[in-house]
Amino acid sequence: MEPGVEVKAGGGANSLLTRTRKAFGRDKYLLLLISPVIVYYLVFHYFPMYGIVIAFKNFRPVDGILGSGWAGFKYFQQFFDSVYFWRLLRNTVLLSLYSLIWGFPVPIVFALLLNELRSRYFKRIVQTISYLPHFISIVVIAGIIVTFTHPVDGIVNILLTRLGFEPIGFITEPGWFRTLFVSSGIWQQFGWGSIIYLAAIAGINPQLYEAADIDGARRRHKIMFITLPGILPTIVILFILSMGNLMDVGFEKVLLLYSPATYETADVIGTFVYRRGIINADFSFAAAINLFNNMINIVLLVTVNQISRRLSDSSLW
């Protein structure tokens, strides 16, 4: 019996090898086309992952990653015991949650409203205008915010003064930072984010709308019972991906807008890692914090995906 099994296994291996060779021969041009992407991810995303070990070492550039001594969980413990830990965690979570709560529905609503426009010319104009902020640099966006909200000659405070209100120091007051951050992020991304929802709407069977018209359904009924259910899988997938990036708050914009006066509400894990790791050259400490941040993202991604898979038919895996 055993020799028979070995022959069968060998035949299976040869068959698999033959199929693999045929697949490579058949799709060699497609594989060649995708090879730069594969090489990019291998070189810049997978190979550097070995450097994560410096979070558990007393890393010194002169000794290298392998030559540096082990520190265990020393830097994680330092971060957890830090007086800034809860402030950083609170600010990161709140900024991300506010951006998700207020920013996630806006592209959906905008796509639904845009889909209802009958004039193609006007629709294209609105789409183009809504996309433009996405292509503006974060540095320029931050400059616009600072200029418009300047307490002396900013256009916002000029309008407030003419309306009889006192000027507000939006950039220097901690209470206004989250509002500026979230609202500017929505303005910059809602048009670009609506593209995928418009594509999902375009994929809905038009016969469903024709049947609804015959039954006398109004626009709001078609939106509620045809359009929204049709794009629900797309909404769920994008929500899962958003939860997986919950802790990755917009570090660049925070860095450009915050100041020591607004650390109370603006200082997040990303900016703390920048100050401690890059400016102070404490690479092991910064790596430990960043690893902790990414682990939270992974846990959130897996958890939300499992919940979605149990409650609906849409999930990442």
C-alpha positions as CSV (number, residue, x, y, z in Angstrom):
1,M,0.0,0.0,0.0
2,E,2.8,2.4,0.9
3,P,4.5,2.2,-2.5
4,G,1.2,3.0,-4.1
5,V,0.8,6.1,-2.0
6,E,4.2,7.3,-2.9
7,V,3.5,6.9,-6.6
8,K,0.3,8.8,-6.2
9,A,1.9,11.6,-4.3
10,G,4.7,11.8,-6.8
11,G,2.2,11.9,-9.7
12,G,0.3,14.7,-7.9
13,A,3.4,16.7,-7.5
14,N,4.3,16.3,-11.1
15,S,0.8,17.3,-12.1
16,L,1.0,20.4,-10.0
17,L,4.4,21.3,-11.4
18,T,3.1,20.8,-14.9
19,R,0.0,23.0,-14.3
20,T,2.3,25.7,-12.8
21,R,4.5,25.7,-15.8
22,K,1.6,26.0,-18.1
23,A,0.1,28.8,-16.1
24,F,3.4,30.7,-16.2
25,G,3.7,30.1,-19.9
26,R,0.1,31.2,-20.5
27,D,0.2,34.3,-18.3
28,K,3.8,35.3,-18.6
29,Y,3.0,38.8,-19.9
30,L,0.5,39.5,-17.1
31,L,3.1,38.3,-14.6
32,L,5.7,40.5,-16.2
33,L,3.2,43.4,-16.0
34,I,2.6,42.9,-12.2
35,S,6.2,42.1,-11.3
36,P,7.2,45.8,-10.6
37,V,4.4,46.0,-8.0
38,I,5.5,42.7,-6.4
39,V,9.2,43.9,-6.3
40,Y,8.1,47.2,-4.8
41,Y,6.2,45.6,-2.0
42,L,8.9,43.1,-1.3
43,V,11.7,45.7,-1.2
44,F,9.9,48.5,0.6
45,H,7.3,46.7,2.7
46,Y,8.3,43.1,3.5
47,F,12.1,43.1,3.6
48,P,12.3,46.1,6.0
49,M,10.0,44.3,8.5
50,Y,13.0,42.6,10.1
51,G,13.9,46.1,11.5
52,I,10.9,45.9,13.9
53,V,13.2,44.0,16.2
54,I,14.8,47.2,17.3
55,A,11.7,47.8,19.5
56,F,13.1,45.0,21.7
57,K,16.7,46.1,21.6
58,N,18.9,48.9,22.8
59,F,19.5,50.0,19.3
60,R,22.6,51.9,18.4
61,P,23.3,52.8,14.8
62,V,27.1,52.1,15.2
63,D,26.3,48.5,16.4
64,G,23.5,47.9,13.8
65,I,20.3,46.0,14.4
66,L,21.9,42.6,14.9
67,G,24.8,43.9,17.1
68,S,22.6,45.9,19.5
69,G,21.8,44.3,22.9
70,W,18.4,43.0,23.8
71,A,16.1,45.2,26.0
72,G,12.9,43.1,26.0
73,F,9.8,45.1,26.8
74,K,11.7,47.9,28.4
75,Y,10.5,50.6,26.0
76,F,6.9,49.4,26.0
77,Q,6.9,49.7,29.8
78,Q,8.5,53.2,29.6
79,F,5.7,54.3,27.2
80,F,2.9,52.8,29.3
81,D,4.3,54.4,32.5
82,S,4.8,57.8,30.8
83,V,2.8,60.8,32.0
84,Y,1.8,61.4,28.4
85,F,0.4,57.9,27.6
86,W,-3.2,58.5,28.3
87,R,-3.2,61.9,26.7
88,L,-1.6,60.6,23.5
89,L,-4.0,57.6,23.4
90,R,-7.1,59.8,24.0
91,N,-6.2,62.4,21.4
92,T,-5.3,59.7,18.8
93,V,-8.6,57.8,19.4
94,L,-10.8,60.9,19.5
95,L,-9.4,62.5,16.4
96,S,-9.7,59.2,14.5
97,L,-13.2,58.6,15.8
98,Y,-14.5,62.1,15.0
99,S,-13.0,61.8,11.5
100,L,-14.7,58.4,11.1
101,I,-18.1,59.4,12.6
102,W,-18.4,62.8,10.7
103,G,-16.3,62.0,7.6
104,F,-17.3,58.5,6.7
105,P,-21.0,59.2,5.8
106,V,-20.3,62.4,3.9
107,P,-19.0,60.7,0.6
108,I,-21.9,58.3,0.7
109,V,-24.5,61.1,1.0
110,F,-22.7,63.2,-1.6
111,A,-22.6,60.2,-4.1
112,L,-26.3,59.6,-3.5
113,L,-27.1,63.3,-4.2
114,L,-24.8,63.5,-7.2
115,N,-26.4,60.4,-8.7
116,E,-29.8,62.1,-8.6
117,L,-28.6,65.0,-10.8
118,R,-30.1,64.9,-14.3
119,S,-27.8,67.3,-16.0
120,R,-24.6,65.5,-17.0
121,Y,-22.8,68.8,-17.6
122,F,-23.6,70.2,-14.2
123,K,-22.8,66.8,-12.6
124,R,-19.3,66.8,-14.1
125,I,-18.7,70.3,-12.9
126,V,-19.7,69.4,-9.4
127,Q,-17.6,66.3,-9.5
128,T,-14.5,68.1,-10.7
129,I,-14.8,70.8,-8.1
130,S,-15.3,68.2,-5.3
131,Y,-12.2,66.2,-6.4
132,L,-9.8,69.2,-6.5
133,P,-9.0,69.5,-2.8
134,H,-7.7,65.9,-2.7
135,F,-4.9,66.9,-5.0
136,I,-3.8,69.9,-2.9
137,S,-0.7,69.2,-0.7
138,I,-1.2,68.8,3.0
139,V,1.3,71.6,3.5
140,V,-0.9,73.9,1.4
141,I,-4.0,72.8,3.2
142,A,-2.3,73.6,6.5
143,G,-1.2,77.0,5.2
144,I,-4.8,77.8,4.1
145,I,-6.2,76.9,7.5
146,V,-3.6,79.0,9.3
147,T,-4.1,82.0,7.0
148,F,-7.9,81.9,7.1
149,T,-8.1,81.5,10.8
150,H,-5.5,84.1,11.8
151,P,-6.7,86.0,14.8
152,V,-5.9,89.4,13.2
153,D,-6.3,89.3,9.4
154,G,-7.8,85.9,8.8
155,I,-10.9,86.0,6.7
156,V,-12.9,83.9,9.3
157,N,-12.1,86.4,12.1
158,I,-12.8,89.4,9.9
159,L,-16.3,88.0,9.2
160,L,-16.8,87.3,12.9
161,T,-15.7,90.8,13.8
162,R,-18.1,92.4,11.2
163,L,-20.9,90.3,12.7
164,G,-20.2,91.7,16.1
165,F,-18.3,88.7,17.6
166,E,-14.8,88.7,19.2
167,P,-11.9,87.2,17.2
168,I,-11.1,83.6,18.0
169,G,-7.6,82.1,18.1
170,F,-8.5,78.9,16.3
171,I,-5.0,77.7,16.0
172,T,-3.8,78.5,19.5
173,E,-6.9,77.4,21.4
174,P,-6.9,73.6,22.2
175,G,-10.7,73.4,22.1
176,W,-10.8,74.3,18.4
177,F,-8.1,72.0,17.1
178,R,-10.2,68.9,16.6
179,T,-12.9,70.9,14.8
180,L,-10.4,72.3,12.4
181,F,-8.7,69.0,11.8
182,V,-11.9,67.0,11.2
183,S,-13.7,69.6,9.1
184,S,-10.7,70.3,6.9
185,G,-10.2,66.6,6.4
186,I,-13.9,66.1,5.3
187,W,-13.6,69.0,2.9
188,Q,-10.4,67.7,1.3
189,Q,-11.5,64.0,0.9
190,F,-15.3,63.8,0.5
191,G,-15.3,64.3,-3.3
192,W,-12.5,61.8,-3.9
193,G,-14.1,59.3,-1.5
194,S,-17.3,59.4,-3.4
195,I,-15.8,58.0,-6.5
196,I,-16.0,54.4,-5.4
197,Y,-19.6,54.8,-4.3
198,L,-20.5,56.3,-7.6
199,A,-18.9,53.3,-9.3
200,A,-20.9,51.0,-7.0
201,I,-24.1,52.8,-7.9
202,A,-23.3,52.5,-11.6
203,G,-23.1,48.7,-11.2
204,I,-26.6,48.4,-9.9
205,N,-29.0,46.7,-12.3
206,P,-31.0,49.6,-14.0
207,Q,-34.0,47.2,-14.4
208,L,-34.6,47.5,-10.6
209,Y,-35.1,51.3,-11.1
210,E,-37.4,50.7,-14.1
211,A,-39.5,48.3,-12.1
212,A,-39.7,50.8,-9.2
213,D,-40.8,53.5,-11.6
214,I,-43.6,51.2,-12.9
215,D,-44.7,50.6,-9.3
216,G,-44.8,54.3,-8.7
217,A,-41.8,54.6,-6.3
218,R,-40.5,58.0,-5.6
219,R,-36.8,59.0,-5.6
220,R,-36.4,58.6,-1.8
221,H,-37.9,55.1,-2.1
222,K,-35.5,54.1,-4.8
223,I,-32.6,55.5,-2.7
224,M,-33.7,53.6,0.4
225,F,-34.7,50.3,-1.1
226,I,-32.5,50.0,-4.2
227,T,-29.4,52.3,-4.1
228,L,-28.4,51.9,-0.5
229,P,-28.8,48.1,-0.4
230,G,-26.9,47.9,-3.7
231,I,-23.9,49.8,-2.4
232,L,-24.0,48.3,1.2
233,P,-21.3,45.7,0.6
234,T,-19.0,48.5,-0.6
235,I,-19.8,50.6,2.5
236,V,-19.1,47.6,4.8
237,I,-15.7,46.9,3.2
238,L,-14.6,50.5,3.3
239,F,-15.8,50.8,6.9
240,I,-13.7,47.7,7.9
241,L,-10.6,49.2,6.2
242,S,-11.3,52.5,8.0
243,M,-11.4,50.7,11.3
244,G,-8.1,49.0,10.5
245,N,-6.5,52.5,10.1
246,L,-8.2,54.0,13.1
247,M,-5.0,54.7,15.0
248,D,-3.2,56.1,11.9
249,V,-4.5,59.6,12.4
250,G,-3.2,62.2,9.8
251,F,0.2,62.7,11.3
252,E,1.4,65.2,8.7
253,K,-1.4,67.6,9.1
254,V,-1.3,67.4,12.9
255,L,2.4,68.1,12.8
256,L,1.8,71.2,10.6
257,L,-1.0,72.6,12.7
258,Y,-0.3,71.8,16.3
259,S,1.9,73.7,18.7
260,P,2.9,73.4,22.4
261,A,-0.2,75.5,23.2
262,T,-2.5,72.8,21.7
263,Y,-0.7,69.7,22.9
264,E,-3.6,69.0,25.2
265,T,-5.9,68.1,22.4
266,A,-3.6,67.8,19.3
267,D,-0.6,65.7,20.4
268,V,-1.1,62.2,19.1
269,I,1.0,59.0,19.1
270,G,2.4,59.8,15.6
271,T,3.7,63.2,16.6
272,F,5.2,61.9,19.8
273,V,7.0,59.2,17.9
274,Y,8.4,61.8,15.6
275,R,9.7,64.0,18.4
276,R,11.1,61.1,20.4
277,G,12.3,58.9,17.6
278,I,13.5,61.4,15.0
279,I,14.4,64.5,16.8
280,N,15.8,62.9,20.0
281,A,17.1,59.9,18.0
282,D,15.6,57.4,20.5
283,F,14.9,54.9,17.7
284,S,14.0,51.9,19.9
285,F,11.5,53.8,22.0
286,A,9.8,55.2,18.8
287,A,9.7,51.7,17.2
288,A,8.1,50.2,20.3
289,I,5.4,52.9,20.3
290,N,4.8,52.5,16.6
291,L,4.5,48.7,17.0
292,F,2.0,49.1,19.8
293,N,0.0,51.5,17.6
294,N,0.0,49.0,14.7
295,M,-1.0,46.1,16.9
296,I,-4.1,48.0,17.9
297,N,-5.0,48.5,14.2
298,I,-4.6,44.8,13.5
299,V,-6.8,43.9,16.4
300,L,-9.5,46.3,15.3
301,L,-9.3,45.2,11.7
302,V,-9.7,41.5,12.6
303,T,-12.4,42.2,15.2
304,V,-14.6,44.3,12.9
305,N,-14.1,41.9,10.0
306,Q,-15.3,39.0,12.2
307,I,-18.3,41.0,13.3
308,S,-19.2,42.0,9.8
309,R,-18.8,38.4,8.6
310,R,-21.3,37.2,11.2
311,L,-23.8,40.0,10.7
312,S,-23.7,40.2,6.9
313,D,-22.2,38.5,3.8
314,S,-19.5,41.2,3.4
315,S,-16.0,40.9,4.8
316,L,-12.4,41.1,3.7
317,W,-11.8,37.4,4.3
